[in-house]
Amino acid sequence: MAPKKSSASTAALPYFRPEALTFLRNLARHNDREWFQPRKAQFEAELKEPMLALVRKITDAMMDFAPAFVRPAEKSMFRIYRDTRFSSDKRPYKTHVAAWWSHQGLEKTSGAGYYFHVSAKELIVAAGAYMPEKDQLAQIRHWLLDHHAEFRKLLANPKVKRTFSEFEGNALTRPPKGFPCEHPGMDLIRCRQWGLAATLPAENALKPDLAAIIVRHFKIAAPVVDALNTPIAAAQAPKKRVLFGLR
């Protein structure tokens, strides 16, 4: 019987070599298919396979604090290819590798979830609702009418403030239609995004404890993610059937 060959994915370590950052740096300078295609195998060995190994290790750790976000690594990792169909920027490749964990039952980029990316310049770790669908946007805003103080307390947690940068929400300039202008939570209700982000040096991507660094950030952000998904989950819950006017 022939010896079983080990795959690149099983051999990959859950962090990156300096060559990975060099590849991303060069990709930023030569963002075209003529440069990338002959180096695709290098991309897969230095970036794709270590990234998948890293995502698997993070996902395993999330079983302890975010089990509803556990999914196959291939579904969490974003493709390196940019969608240029509706963009004036026609560069075909992203200059970072990224992953996003969405709540089970939600579309990949909707709801509140967990995210990180590695580029030649930085490691960004983030969590929250960054691309909520129209209905989800309304659900979160209506939830904040009654829970703005509770949500503000989560953002003010000392661990959150030490770990993440200042909260930014891509806010509207005026209150959303139908919401009371003088509401005490209006600064939160006007937001179009709710989340936390930390920017770390790119050299963190080369550390063997990279997964632990990202998991530590995710754990601290978990109460914020859970709060944001509360109104979305409530809206998705099946309604009880009414029989003969009785529940």
QUIJO-V981638 format. One record per backbone hydrogen bond with DSSP energy under -0.5 kcal/mol. CO is the residue of the C=O (numbers start at 1). NH is the residue of the N-H. E is the energy in kcal/mol with one decimal. If there is no record, write none. Layout:
CO:NH:E, CO:NH:E
This chain:
7:11:-1.3, 8:12:-1.4, 13:15:-1.2, 17:20:-1.9, 17:21:-0.8, 18:22:-2.1, 19:23:-2.2, 20:24:-2.1, 21:25:-2.3, 22:26:-2.4, 23:27:-2.5, 24:28:-1.8, 25:29:-0.9, 26:30:-2.1, 30:32:-2.1, 32:35:-0.6, 32:36:-2.2, 33:37:-2.4, 36:39:-1.6, 37:40:-1.4, 39:43:-2.2, 40:44:-2.4, 41:45:-2.2, 42:46:-2.8, 43:47:-2.3, 43:48:-2.1, 44:49:-2.8, 47:51:-2.1, 48:52:-2.4, 49:53:-2.2, 50:54:-2.5, 51:55:-2.8, 52:56:-2.2, 53:57:-1.9, 54:58:-2.4, 55:59:-2.7, 56:60:-2.2, 57:61:-1.6, 58:62:-1.7, 59:63:-0.6, 60:63:-1.0, 61:64:-1.5, 62:65:-0.7, 62:66:-3.5, 66:69:-2.0, 67:70:-1.2, 68:104:-2.5, 72:75:-1.5, 72:76:-1.1, 73:76:-0.5, 73:77:-2.3, 76:100:-2.5, 80:94:-3.1, 82:84:-0.9, 84:87:-1.2, 88:90:-0.9, 92:82:-2.6, 95:120:-0.6, 97:118:-2.6, 98:78:-2.6, 99:116:-1.8, 100:102:-0.6, 101:114:-1.8, 103:106:-2.1, 107:110:-1.2, 113:128:-2.5, 114:101:-2.9, 115:126:-3.0, 116:99:-2.2, 117:124:-2.4, 118:97:-2.2, 121:202:-0.7, 122:119:-2.6, 123:200:-3.4, 124:117:-2.2, 125:198:-2.5, 126:115:-2.9, 127:196:-2.8, 128:113:-2.5, 128:130:-0.7, 129:194:-2.2, 133:137:-2.8, 134:138:-1.8, 135:139:-2.3, 136:140:-2.6, 137:141:-2.1, 138:142:-2.5, 139:143:-1.9, 140:144:-2.1, 141:145:-0.9, 142:146:-0.6, 143:146:-0.9, 143:147:-1.5, 144:148:-1.2, 147:151:-2.5, 148:152:-2.6, 149:153:-1.8, 150:154:-1.4, 151:155:-1.9, 152:156:-1.6, 154:157:-1.0, 157:161:-2.5, 158:162:-2.1, 159:163:-1.8, 160:164:-2.7, 169:192:-2.5, 169:193:-1.7, 176:179:-2.0, 180:183:-1.4, 183:186:-1.9, 185:188:-1.2, 185:189:-2.3, 186:190:-2.4, 188:191:-1.1, 190:172:-2.6, 194:129:-3.1, 196:127:-2.2, 197:165:-2.9, 198:125:-2.3, 198:200:-0.6, 200:123:-2.8, 201:204:-1.9, 202:205:-2.0, 203:206:-1.6, 204:207:-1.5, 205:16:-2.6, 207:210:-1.7, 209:213:-2.0, 210:214:-2.1, 211:215:-2.8, 212:216:-2.3, 213:217:-1.6, 214:218:-2.4, 215:219:-2.7, 216:220:-1.7, 217:221:-1.8, 218:222:-1.1, 221:224:-0.9, 221:225:-1.9, 222:226:-2.8, 223:227:-2.0, 224:228:-2.1, 225:229:-1.7, 226:230:-0.9, 227:230:-0.7, 227:231:-0.6, 228:232:-0.5, 229:233:-2.9, 230:234:-2.1, 231:235:-1.8, 232:236:-1.4, 233:237:-1.2, 241:243:-0.6, 242:244:-0.5, 243:246:-2.4, 246:243:-1.9
